[in-house]
Amino acid sequence: MQHYQQTALDYARANSLPKLPESMEYLNGVCKRHGVRPVELIARMLQRPVTLNFHPDRISSDGRKVLESMTAQGYYHCQFLTGTTNGSRTAFPGGERYEWEQRLFGGAYPESARDRPKYGALNVLSYADGASMRFGSCFIALNTAVTRRCTFCYGDSSDAPKALCTADTFGCVVAELMRDVVNHSRLLNQCVSTEQEALAILMRRRIEPARLGRNLDFCIEAHIHGDVSLASDVTALYLDRSYVATSIHAQAEELCMRYSIPLRWIPERSVRADAIDELFRGPGIVKLARKLEANCRGTVRINAMLLGEASQDSVRNAQRWSDLGSAAEVFQYFKQLWHYVGYFG
């Protein structure tokens, strides 16, 4: 790790330490009512993997698809290096993403640093589509050793979260999570009836991802400081089944063979183009869905593979998509249409 990456970890730890006693007192009160030890709850949650969702077929700054670049380089890089994003397109000095990241980590990262934090989420509910599928149709899962160089926050880091912590002050995040359970009957994106139900879910022993979470908005965000090496940090690559027998499938197999990573499959998510309406993500995705249908000359089911191919074309042949709006608007529509497919498909 670079010295500034360690500085970012130290900043988060120092920021959370004064809050830890109150957080643990609250957590003790909740857990004691149900015979659960807070230390065991925290340890059980930190045994879950951090997952990094991404789209494997978007175009990187080097002109290659994301999965191709990962295969060649052997690392999962941050947006500042790849130029790709499934969120804010402001990862440059002076940009909104840059500014709030500087605030989040106390200015630890110098402006010249390109090896900035990689963003994922802790998959505490063992979702088969990753902890935060809004950011991509596939994901890599990291081994638990990586959590030692992660910072965590409850919710989106761009919204000035109350709790920013490290693994050894993780009680701050768990307390915020349980406050949401007590006050809003919500465990991340799941509705729960009682705090006992939430604790029972969180205390399950580690299991393989089993069901789709379709989690768009609620997560325990994780920031990995230092490299994410495919050879030493990744335990599996999970790919949407729409890519079976495609070039992305072949690329994934090459990556997995080269770095000794198992390839696993997520059930395909798809939605009929003519079933998409504007209520969930606005009228732009309806226009995009109709265009995809017209390009396919008939009724089509929109899935991750089809969206990926169309997204590539919108970058390489932008004029073909200009009837939908500006390049920034088209990018936004692709992002939002994936949200629709991932949630309802």
C-alpha positions as CSV (number, residue, x, y, z in Angstrom):
1,M,0.0,0.0,0.0
2,Q,1.0,3.6,-0.6
3,H,1.5,5.9,2.4
4,Y,-1.6,8.0,1.4
5,Q,-3.8,4.8,1.2
6,Q,-2.8,4.0,4.8
7,T,-3.4,7.6,5.7
8,A,-7.0,7.3,4.4
9,L,-7.5,4.2,6.6
10,D,-6.0,6.0,9.6
11,Y,-8.3,9.0,9.0
12,A,-11.4,6.8,8.9
13,R,-10.4,4.9,12.0
14,A,-9.7,8.2,13.9
15,N,-13.0,9.6,12.7
16,S,-14.9,6.6,14.0
17,L,-13.2,5.9,17.3
18,P,-14.9,8.7,19.3
19,K,-18.3,7.4,18.1
20,L,-17.6,3.8,18.8
21,P,-18.5,3.7,22.5
22,E,-22.0,5.1,21.9
23,S,-22.4,2.8,18.9
24,M,-21.5,-0.2,20.9
25,E,-23.7,0.8,23.8
26,Y,-26.7,1.0,21.4
27,L,-25.7,-2.3,19.8
28,N,-25.4,-4.0,23.2
29,G,-28.9,-2.9,24.1
30,V,-30.4,-4.3,20.9
31,C,-28.4,-7.6,21.0
32,K,-28.8,-8.3,24.7
33,R,-32.6,-8.5,24.3
34,H,-32.1,-11.5,22.0
35,G,-29.1,-13.3,23.5
36,V,-26.7,-12.2,20.8
37,R,-23.1,-11.1,21.5
38,P,-22.3,-7.8,19.5
39,V,-18.8,-8.9,19.0
40,E,-20.0,-12.2,17.4
41,L,-22.5,-10.3,15.2
42,I,-19.8,-8.0,13.9
43,A,-17.4,-10.9,13.3
44,R,-20.1,-12.8,11.4
45,M,-20.9,-9.8,9.2
46,L,-17.3,-9.2,8.4
47,Q,-17.0,-12.9,7.2
48,R,-19.2,-11.9,4.3
49,P,-17.3,-10.9,1.1
50,V,-17.0,-7.5,-0.3
51,T,-18.4,-7.6,-3.9
52,L,-17.6,-5.2,-6.7
53,N,-20.4,-5.0,-9.3
54,F,-19.6,-3.8,-12.8
55,H,-20.6,-4.2,-16.4
56,P,-18.1,-6.5,-18.2
57,D,-18.7,-5.2,-21.7
58,R,-18.5,-1.4,-21.2
59,I,-15.6,0.4,-23.0
60,S,-12.6,1.4,-20.9
61,S,-10.4,4.4,-21.5
62,D,-7.9,2.1,-23.4
63,G,-10.6,1.3,-26.0
64,R,-11.1,-2.3,-24.8
65,K,-14.0,-3.9,-23.0
66,V,-13.7,-3.8,-19.2
67,L,-13.3,-7.6,-19.0
68,E,-10.6,-7.5,-21.7
69,S,-8.6,-4.9,-19.8
70,M,-8.9,-6.8,-16.5
71,T,-7.6,-9.9,-18.2
72,A,-4.6,-8.1,-19.7
73,Q,-3.8,-6.1,-16.6
74,G,-4.6,-8.6,-13.8
75,Y,-6.2,-5.9,-11.6
76,Y,-9.6,-4.3,-11.0
77,H,-9.0,-0.6,-11.3
78,C,-10.9,2.4,-10.1
79,Q,-12.9,4.8,-12.3
80,F,-10.0,7.3,-12.3
81,L,-8.0,4.8,-14.3
82,T,-10.6,3.0,-16.4
83,G,-12.7,6.0,-17.3
84,T,-15.8,3.8,-16.9
85,T,-18.6,4.3,-14.3
86,N,-22.1,3.1,-13.5
87,G,-22.6,6.2,-11.3
88,S,-21.3,9.7,-11.4
89,R,-19.1,10.7,-14.4
90,T,-17.1,13.2,-12.4
91,A,-13.9,11.2,-11.5
92,F,-11.3,13.9,-12.4
93,P,-9.6,16.6,-10.3
94,G,-12.1,19.3,-9.6
95,G,-15.1,17.0,-10.4
96,E,-17.9,16.3,-8.0
97,R,-16.8,12.7,-7.4
98,Y,-13.2,13.8,-6.8
99,E,-14.3,16.5,-4.3
100,W,-16.5,14.4,-2.2
101,E,-13.9,11.6,-2.2
102,Q,-11.3,14.1,-0.9
103,R,-13.7,15.1,1.9
104,L,-14.6,11.6,2.7
105,F,-10.9,10.6,3.3
106,G,-9.7,13.8,4.7
107,G,-7.7,14.8,1.6
108,A,-5.4,11.8,2.1
109,Y,-5.1,11.0,-1.7
110,P,-3.0,13.5,-3.6
111,E,-4.4,15.0,-6.8
112,S,-1.8,13.1,-8.8
113,A,-2.9,9.7,-7.4
114,R,-4.5,7.4,-9.9
115,D,-4.7,4.3,-7.7
116,R,-7.6,5.7,-5.7
117,P,-10.2,3.6,-3.7
118,K,-12.2,0.9,-5.5
119,Y,-15.9,0.9,-4.5
120,G,-17.9,-2.1,-3.6
121,A,-20.3,-3.3,-0.9
122,L,-20.3,-5.9,1.9
123,N,-22.6,-8.7,0.8
124,V,-24.0,-9.3,4.2
125,L,-27.3,-10.8,2.8
126,S,-25.5,-13.1,0.4
127,Y,-27.2,-11.9,-2.7
128,A,-26.5,-13.9,-5.9
129,D,-26.4,-10.6,-7.9
130,G,-23.9,-8.9,-5.6
131,A,-24.4,-6.4,-2.8
132,S,-25.2,-3.5,-5.1
133,M,-26.4,-4.6,-8.5
134,R,-27.2,-1.1,-9.7
135,F,-23.5,-0.8,-10.6
136,G,-23.3,-3.7,-12.9
137,S,-24.7,-7.0,-14.1
138,C,-21.7,-9.1,-12.9
139,F,-19.4,-8.9,-9.9
140,I,-16.2,-10.2,-8.4
141,A,-16.2,-11.4,-4.8
142,L,-13.1,-10.6,-2.6
143,N,-11.5,-12.7,0.0
144,T,-12.0,-11.6,3.6
145,A,-8.4,-10.7,4.1
146,V,-9.1,-7.6,2.0
147,T,-11.5,-6.2,4.6
148,R,-8.4,-5.2,6.7
149,R,-7.7,-2.5,4.1
150,C,-11.3,-1.4,3.6
151,T,-13.2,1.5,4.9
152,F,-16.9,1.2,5.3
153,C,-19.9,3.5,5.5
154,Y,-23.6,2.9,5.9
155,G,-25.3,4.2,2.7
156,D,-23.8,6.2,-0.2
157,S,-20.5,7.9,0.5
158,S,-21.5,10.8,-1.7
159,D,-24.3,11.7,0.8
160,A,-21.9,12.6,3.7
161,P,-22.6,9.4,5.7
162,K,-22.7,9.5,9.5
163,A,-20.5,6.5,10.0
164,L,-17.2,6.0,8.2
165,C,-15.1,3.3,9.8
166,T,-12.6,0.5,9.4
167,A,-13.0,-3.2,10.2
168,D,-11.9,-2.7,13.8
169,T,-14.5,0.1,14.3
170,F,-17.2,-1.6,12.3
171,G,-19.6,-1.4,15.2
172,C,-20.3,2.2,14.1
173,V,-21.9,0.9,10.9
174,V,-23.7,-2.0,12.5
175,A,-25.3,0.4,15.0
176,E,-26.6,2.6,12.1
177,L,-27.9,-0.6,10.4
178,M,-29.8,-1.7,13.5
179,R,-31.2,1.8,14.0
180,D,-32.8,1.5,10.6
181,V,-34.2,-1.9,11.6
182,V,-35.6,-0.5,14.9
183,N,-37.0,2.8,13.5
184,H,-38.0,1.8,9.9
185,S,-38.3,-2.1,9.9
186,R,-35.7,-2.1,7.2
187,L,-32.6,-4.3,6.9
188,L,-30.8,-2.8,3.9
189,N,-33.4,-3.3,1.1
190,Q,-35.4,-6.0,3.0
191,C,-38.5,-5.4,5.1
192,V,-38.2,-7.1,8.5
193,S,-40.9,-7.4,11.2
194,T,-38.6,-7.3,14.2
195,E,-35.1,-6.7,15.3
196,Q,-35.0,-10.4,16.2
197,E,-35.7,-11.3,12.6
198,A,-32.9,-9.0,11.4
199,L,-30.4,-10.5,13.9
200,A,-31.4,-14.0,12.8
201,I,-30.7,-13.1,9.2
202,L,-27.3,-11.4,10.0
203,M,-26.2,-14.2,12.3
204,R,-26.5,-17.0,9.7
205,R,-23.3,-18.8,9.0
206,R,-21.6,-17.9,5.7
207,I,-23.5,-19.4,2.8
208,E,-23.0,-19.3,-1.0
209,P,-25.1,-16.6,-2.7
210,A,-28.5,-18.1,-3.3
211,R,-31.1,-15.6,-4.4
212,L,-31.3,-12.3,-6.3
213,G,-31.3,-9.3,-4.1
214,R,-32.1,-6.7,-6.7
215,N,-30.5,-4.1,-4.4
216,L,-30.4,-0.7,-6.0
217,D,-30.2,1.8,-3.1
218,F,-29.2,0.3,0.3
219,C,-25.9,-1.1,1.1
220,I,-22.9,-1.1,3.4
221,E,-20.5,0.6,1.1
222,A,-16.9,-0.6,1.0
223,H,-13.8,1.2,-0.2
224,I,-10.7,-0.9,-1.0
225,H,-7.5,1.0,-0.4
226,G,-4.6,-0.5,-2.4
227,D,-4.6,-3.0,-5.3
228,V,-7.4,-5.4,-6.1
229,S,-5.4,-8.3,-7.6
230,L,-7.3,-10.9,-9.6
231,A,-4.7,-13.5,-8.7
232,S,-4.6,-13.0,-4.9
233,D,-7.7,-11.0,-3.8
234,V,-10.6,-12.4,-5.9
235,T,-12.5,-15.6,-4.9
236,A,-14.9,-15.8,-7.9
237,L,-16.3,-14.0,-10.9
238,Y,-20.1,-14.0,-11.2
239,L,-21.5,-13.5,-14.7
240,D,-25.1,-13.0,-15.9
241,R,-26.4,-16.0,-17.9
242,S,-27.3,-13.8,-20.9
243,Y,-23.6,-14.0,-21.7
244,V,-23.5,-17.8,-22.2
245,A,-21.8,-18.7,-25.5
246,T,-20.8,-15.1,-26.3
247,S,-17.5,-13.4,-26.6
248,I,-17.9,-12.1,-23.0
249,H,-18.2,-15.7,-21.9
250,A,-15.0,-16.6,-23.7
251,Q,-13.2,-13.6,-22.2
252,A,-14.4,-14.5,-18.7
253,E,-13.1,-18.1,-19.1
254,E,-9.8,-16.8,-20.2
255,L,-9.6,-14.4,-17.2
256,C,-10.6,-17.2,-14.8
257,M,-8.1,-19.7,-16.2
258,R,-5.3,-17.2,-16.2
259,Y,-5.9,-16.1,-12.6
260,S,-7.3,-19.4,-11.2
261,I,-10.7,-17.9,-10.4
262,P,-13.9,-20.0,-10.5
263,L,-16.6,-18.7,-12.9
264,R,-20.1,-18.8,-11.6
265,W,-23.4,-17.7,-13.0
266,I,-26.2,-15.3,-12.0
267,P,-29.7,-16.2,-13.3
268,E,-30.4,-14.1,-16.5
269,R,-32.5,-11.0,-15.8
270,S,-34.6,-9.9,-18.8
271,V,-37.7,-7.8,-19.5
272,R,-39.7,-7.5,-22.7
273,A,-39.0,-4.2,-24.4
274,D,-42.7,-3.4,-24.9
275,A,-43.4,-4.0,-21.1
276,I,-41.1,-1.1,-20.0
277,D,-42.8,2.0,-18.8
278,E,-41.6,5.4,-17.5
279,L,-42.9,5.1,-13.9
280,F,-39.7,3.5,-12.4
281,R,-36.9,5.5,-14.1
282,G,-38.6,8.1,-16.4
283,P,-39.5,8.4,-20.1
284,G,-35.9,8.2,-21.4
285,I,-35.7,4.4,-20.8
286,V,-38.9,3.9,-22.7
287,K,-37.4,5.6,-25.7
288,L,-34.2,3.6,-25.4
289,A,-36.2,0.3,-25.1
290,R,-38.2,1.1,-28.2
291,K,-35.0,1.9,-30.2
292,L,-33.5,-1.4,-29.1
293,E,-36.6,-3.2,-30.2
294,A,-36.6,-1.4,-33.6
295,N,-32.9,-2.3,-34.1
296,C,-33.7,-5.9,-33.5
297,R,-36.7,-5.7,-35.9
298,G,-39.3,-7.2,-33.5
299,T,-40.3,-7.9,-30.0
300,V,-37.2,-8.5,-27.9
301,R,-36.3,-9.2,-24.3
302,I,-33.8,-6.7,-23.0
303,N,-31.0,-8.3,-20.9
304,A,-27.4,-7.5,-19.8
305,M,-25.9,-8.8,-23.0
306,L,-28.1,-6.8,-25.3
307,L,-27.6,-3.6,-23.2
308,G,-23.9,-4.1,-23.3
309,E,-23.7,-4.5,-27.1
310,A,-25.9,-1.4,-27.6
311,S,-23.9,0.6,-25.1
312,Q,-20.7,-0.2,-26.9
313,D,-22.3,1.0,-30.2
314,S,-23.5,4.2,-28.5
315,V,-19.9,5.0,-27.7
316,R,-18.3,4.0,-31.0
317,N,-21.1,5.3,-33.2
318,A,-22.6,8.1,-31.1
319,Q,-24.5,9.6,-34.1
320,R,-26.7,6.6,-34.3
321,W,-28.1,7.3,-30.9
322,S,-28.3,11.1,-31.1
323,D,-32.1,11.0,-31.7
324,L,-32.4,10.0,-28.0
325,G,-30.5,13.1,-26.7
326,S,-26.9,14.1,-25.9
327,A,-24.2,11.6,-25.2
328,A,-24.6,12.3,-21.5
329,E,-28.3,11.6,-21.7
330,V,-27.9,8.4,-23.6
331,F,-25.4,7.2,-21.0
332,Q,-27.9,8.0,-18.3
333,Y,-30.7,6.1,-20.1
334,F,-28.5,3.0,-20.5
335,K,-27.7,3.1,-16.8
336,Q,-31.4,3.6,-15.8
337,L,-32.6,0.8,-18.2
338,W,-30.2,-1.6,-16.5
339,H,-31.7,-0.6,-13.1
340,Y,-35.1,-1.5,-14.5
341,V,-33.9,-4.8,-16.0
342,G,-31.9,-5.7,-12.9
343,Y,-34.8,-4.9,-10.6
344,F,-37.8,-6.4,-12.5
345,G,-36.1,-8.9,-14.8
